[in-house]
Amino acid sequence: MNMKSKNKNYYAILMAGGVGSRFWPVSTQDFPKQFHDMLGTGETLIQKTFNRLANLIPEENIFILTNERYNDLVFEQLPSVTERQVVLEPAMRNTAPCILYASLKIQKENEAAVMIVAPSDHWIEDETAFSDNVKTAFDYCESNDALMTLGIKPTFPNTGYGYIEYDKASTTEIKSVNQFREKPNYDTAKSFIDQGNFLWNAGIFMWSAKTVISAFKNNQPELFKLFENGFSVYNTEFEEDFIKENYPKADNISVDYALMEKSENVFVIPATFDWNDLGTWGSLYDKLDKDDAENAIVNSKVLAEDASGNMIRSRKDKIVVVDGLKDYIIVDKDEVLLIFPKSKEQGIKQVLQNVKANFGEEYG
Amino acid sequence: MNMKSKNKNYYAILMAGGVGSRFWPVSTQDFPKQFHDMLGTGETLIQKTFNRLANLIPEENIFILTNERYNDLVFEQLPSVTERQVVLEPAMRNTAPCILYASLKIQKENEAAVMIVAPSDHWIEDETAFSDNVKTAFDYCESNDALMTLGIKPTFPNTGYGYIEYDKASTTEIKSVNQFREKPNYDTAKSFIDQGNFLWNAGIFMWSAKTVISAFKNNQPELFKLFENGFSVYNTEFEEDFIKENYPKADNISVDYALMEKSENVFVIPATFDWNDLGTWGSLYDKLDKDDAENAIVNSKVLAEDASGNMIRSRKDKIVVVDGLKDYIIVDKDEVLLIFPKSKEQGIKQVLQNVKANFGEEYG
């Protein structure tokens, strides 16, 4: 798509401050998941996400929300991005404060802005379908006071995601949301699937700057006031001092809790693309091509004997000889080798804690 | 021991030209086993062997027999060694040609020389006992026309070693040898053990320069003539050209076959030290200290859960997290990771062939 054909009012806020510790040892505090080429495609997840958004949104309108420690990684991996586009959190907070802050900056720059907020570390199969869904939402947000989200059609009763219930009677593409539901237990998740009008919450939101700021004002007046106070200095040389002083005062709440669960004007579009949050080694395994023995291999040159169902990753072209392992995660990086059953993948966070406790914080 | 107290007639020939491919991926053609710190002691095997010999033998009389490609490694790891002490094979041959060649060089330098020929990649526990055994042999060789060897008391019917049968009636420390036996089958090995007068052949030989050269002359007249022809140029600037031209013509035979199996004046001293040829990952495992779960660990920082009996090696201080593996060889180096059952360790040579065939010769 030609740059000129992109709507100058379209903006994106790319969430890139998380760590993804279940992907240890590849994902670490110094070098988290979104900055890795997890799929072995030649692009890191943030590069893939940026390029996907850039199909619809002018590159210079894509803002990266991240932590100071990842500043260099952002500029290295997204060389077209300028300092203006990188919004740094001076303190670790959940999503609401940084989204409000970035939205105010964008509104000050362009009062007519509509924007998407999206994670930087998910996998989306059909990029055209993604763009179409976002475009539909943007069109609606331009003329309606709407908080919108893309919901993923659930394929099984996953207890690790939040769910979005929409109006069952709706026959239009854009559906009114009844409620957001936190991670359910298995039976509840199963009933959601059976009811047919529940979607997975993928953390993808769309709205106009005007609407989201107004929603913050109504639902989170204190938080709103904290950041609204700085409006005059945003996008100026005085912004940094203001943010350093005030950001740490912000409540540590998610945008789901702060806005979506409390508002009436919430809408969802059931996504028409295939999605995976790449939340664990197992979900990455599911997305990757497999060899004849169902081993998923990223970067490695593997010689496998009597070894099947394994998720194998190393640095590029490393030889991995494996004999006799089934359904293992085998991940090698310079300073760490992990050989771990896939069935215990939720335990990797604990392993990381044990490694840090035994051998030092530098390994996390 | 003080330098001055060492006998200037004592010499050593350290065999350091082999590859040890069952220790792949650590041992490779470019960087074989003897140049690695296999035991994690801070010294490579050749350094340990050199220092062990230097307890009895003047350092400048220890010659290193190796291949041209390992020249730099020798000087790097044995910085006191000079060019005079490094004898390079211009072609890959079994042990007889290079031992004859080195013996002639030593005889030319010192007609009264007695010498030990020893592998550079074995493990010996009690260095004092080793020196005592060698000293006993040297004393005997100085006044007798004897080809001597140290034999290891067998602990089980190993079918991977050659055996030495000595005169059962002998009550002295030095025993006359009846015969050398190639690697036996299991039943034969068992009968050797039952008979009580069989020892493992560790490839450690002692003799005077005069005796070994005379033995070559009698038993291998052609080989003797080939190298004797160069006697006038040895230890001069013309030696290299002569050897480059003539060495490739030498028969590819072992010193066991060329001399020991054919001679009458062969004697053995049953070793009084504990020995291990470190021939496989399993034999290295046997020699190493174990953690509570019987894991043997070299260099790695290991976090093991439900993992026992494993041989784990990586570069220094690499974290290795292993969950659920039993009796595995887990060896990691920069370009190769091996995860392989200990019970199949004899298959590692074949794995190496497969890796080279699939991914290139550079991995061997």
Interface residues (C-beta under 8 A of the other chain):
Chain A: P25 K301 L303 S314 D317 K318 I319 V320 V321 V322 D323 G324 L325 Y328 I330 D332 D334 E335 V336 L337 L338 I339 F340 P341 K344 V351 N354 V355 N358 F359 Y363
Chain B: P25 S300 K301 L303 S314 D317 K318 I319 V320 V321 V322 D323 G324 L325 I330 D332 D334 E335 V336 L337 L338 I339 F340 P341 K344 V351 N354 V355 N358 F359 Y363
